[in-house]
Amino acid sequence: ASAPSQLCLNLREVSKMAQTKPSWDEEKLQRALEGFKGFLRSNQGQEFLKDREKLHQSAKELLKDKATIDELTSEELVELLKKTWASHGNQQALQKIKEGNSAYIAKVKSWLKDLIAYKGQAPLPTTENLGVGYASELLTMCFPDQFYLVNNTSLKGMRQLVQGELPKVNPKAYPAWRPLFEDLRQRIQ
């Protein structure tokens, strides 16, 4: 294609992307934020926050550096992964670790090292049976100010609160979620 026709194609793609860019349904978002802030102020919300903080501290200790990850036992790996919501839907990784599959355990440890070194660029590190849900949750536990949880629950909420097309849920698209979550974080504070 010639340069002018290629430019025209690119402009059409940009226009299409602008039309489908997600935006908040402000009315629904305000209602959801009021409910969420009320929950956080409640006794149940305070307990939830305390429990999550304990989980975060535990994950930070287990994943503090590559040497610590190398020393993790299979039992510690299972406990770490069981602390995630992702484990409620996908326990294949837990099973392989429990079975003592040494090659898989080595693969998981390598993945965890890649994960703690991740700086937000695409693609998000994933490995066999440990996808975006596990990766984003562990990153959120260890670095809550830098990362965000993309799982079935957050997707359900986003679908209710966002107008337009949401980013895909895959390792390459993970960074595309950042603007939505950053804006949401600002609004919660």
N, C-alpha and C positions, 0 to 999 in steps of 0.2 A: 504494500500500500504506500501511496505517496505521503509525504510529510503532512500536507494539509488534511488529507483524509484520516491519517493516524491521529492528528490533533483533534479532529472532529469526533473520532471514536473515543478518545480519552476524555473529552469534555462531556460526552454523553454518559460515560461511566461515572465521572465526578458528579454530574447532575443526578444520576440514579442513586448514588450513595447518599447525597444530601437529602433526597426525598425520603430515604428509609432510615436515616440517622435516628437512633432512639432518643426520645425525650420523655420527661415525666408527665404523667397525668397528675397535675398539681393538686386537684381536689382529693384524689385517692391517696396521693403521697402524704398530704397534710394529715388526713385521718389516720393513716398507718403510723406516721411519726408520733402523733399524739398518743396513740395506743402503746407504741413501743416505749416511749419515754415514761408513760405511766407504769408500765411493767417494770422498767428498770428502777423506778422509785419504790416499788412495792417490796415487801419482805421476800416474796418468791423471787423477784428480780435480783435483789441483793444476794440471795443465796446462789442463784444461777451464776452471777458474776464472780462470787468467791470460788465456786466449783470450777469455773472456766479458768480462773487465774491459777488455781492449783494445777490444772492440766497443762496450761501454758508453761508454768515453771518446770514441771516434770519434762516436757518435751524439750525445752531449752537446755536443760541439764544433759539429757540423752543425746542431743544433737549439737552440742556446743562447738565441736570441731571434728576434723577428720580422724584424729587419734581416738577420740571418745567413741566415734561411730565404729571404728575398727574393733574396739574392745567389747561392743555390745554382744551379749549372749542371745541365743535364739529366743529365750524366754523374754528378755528385755525388748527384743524386736516385736514379738507378738504383743506384749503389753503396750508398747508405744502405738502400734497400729490399731489395737483395740480401743484406744482412747479417742479415735476419730469417729465421726458420724458416718464416714464413708464405709467403715467396716461393717456397719449394720446391713448394707446392701451387697457387699462383695467381700467374701471371706476366703477367696481362693488363695490369696497371698499368705494369709494367716495359716491356712492348712498346709501349704508347701513348707513354710518355716517350721511348723510343729512337727512335720514328718522328718525334719532334719536334712532337707535337700540342700546340701552344702553349696552347690553351684548357684542355686536360686538365692540362698542367703548372701553369698558374695555379690550377686547382682543387685540385691536390695541395698546392701551397704554402699555399693558404688553409686546407686541412684540417690541415696540419702546424702552422700558427699556432694554430688552434683546439685542437689536441691538446696543445701545450705550455702552453696556458692552462687546460686541463681540471683541475678540482679534485675530481673523483670523483662529481659529481652525475650523474643520468641526463639525457639519454642520452649514451653514449660517442660522441664525434665519429667518424663514418665518412664515406666518400665512395665514389663509383663504383669498384669493384674493390679497395677498401681497407677491409676490414671489421674485425670485432672482433679477429681474429688479428693483423693488422698493427698496429692501434691499441694493443692491450694490450701487444704486444711492444715497440713503440717507447717507450711510457710506462714500461715496466719497465726498459728500457735507460737512460732518462734519469732516472727517479725510482724506483730499485729499492726504497726503503723505503716508498713510498706506493702503488705499483700492483703488479699481479700479472698473470701471463700466462694468458690463456684461449685455448687452441688445441687442436687435436686430441689432442696428446700429453698435455697436462694434463687434458683431459676423460677420456681413457682411464684415467689414473691415479686420478682422482677417482671414476669409476664403480666401480673395483675397491675403493676404500677407504671409500666412503661408503654408508651405509644411508639409504634415503629418497629423495625426489625432489630432484634437483639443480636450481638455477636454470636458466632458459633461456639460450641463447647468442644474445644479440642486444644491440644498443646500449643499449636501455632497461634490460635486466636486469643489465648489467655490475656495478653497485654491489651487487647481491644476492650476488655471489660473495665480497665482502670478508670476511664473518665466517669463512668456511671457510679462506680463504688466510691471514688474520691468525692464526687458531688454529694452522694448520699451521706458519707462520713461527715462532711461539712455541715449538712443540714441536721444531723443528729446532735452534733455538739452545739 
